[in-house]
Amino acid sequence: MFFLTGVLLSGVNDRLAYLDPGSGSFLLQLLIAVLLGAGIALKASWGKIKGLFGGKAAKDEDADEDDDD
């Protein structure tokens, strides 16, 4: 897809590109949001991830949930 886009745009002689100052700010905010979102998703599913590798962690969490009832 990138190759096709490059081929289609290679015939254009005037390459007019403009990035206003807000574009850099937007890209920085987007990067921060992606990193924070990935961190929250990792934190929310950390018990399941530990359970895949440890086996015992998932059972301990299930026991903790049963104790709360």
For each residue, the residues with C-beta under 8 A, 3 or more apart:
1: 4 5
2: 5 6
3: 6 7
4: 1 7 8
5: 1 2 8 9
6: 2 3 9 10
7: 3 4 10
8: 4 5 11
9: 5 6 12
10: 6 7
11: 8
12: 9 15
13:
14:
15: 12
16:
17:
18:
19: 23 24
20: 23
21: 24 25
22: 25 26
23: 19 20 26 27
24: 19 21 27 28
25: 21 22 28 29
26: 22 23 29 30
27: 23 24 30 31
28: 24 25 31 32
29: 25 26 32 33
30: 26 27 33 34
31: 27 28 34 35
32: 28 29 35 36
33: 29 30 36 37
34: 30 31 37 38
35: 31 32 38 39
36: 32 33 39 40
37: 33 34 40 41
38: 34 35 41 42
39: 35 36 42 43
40: 36 37 43 44
41: 37 38 44 45
42: 38 39 45 46 49
43: 39 40 46
44: 40 41
45: 41 42 48 49
46: 42 43 49 50
47: 50 51 57 58 61
48: 45 51 52 58
49: 42 45 46 52 53
50: 46 47 53 54 57 58
51: 47 48 54 55 57 58 59 61
52: 48 49
53: 49 50
54: 50 51 57 58
55: 51 58 59
56: 59 60
57: 47 50 51 54 60 61
58: 47 48 50 51 54 55 61 62
59: 51 55 56 62 63
60: 56 57 63 64
61: 47 51 57 58 64 65
62: 58 59 65 66
63: 59 60 66 67
64: 60 61 67 68
65: 61 62 68 69
66: 62 63 69
67: 63 64
68: 64 65
69: 65 66
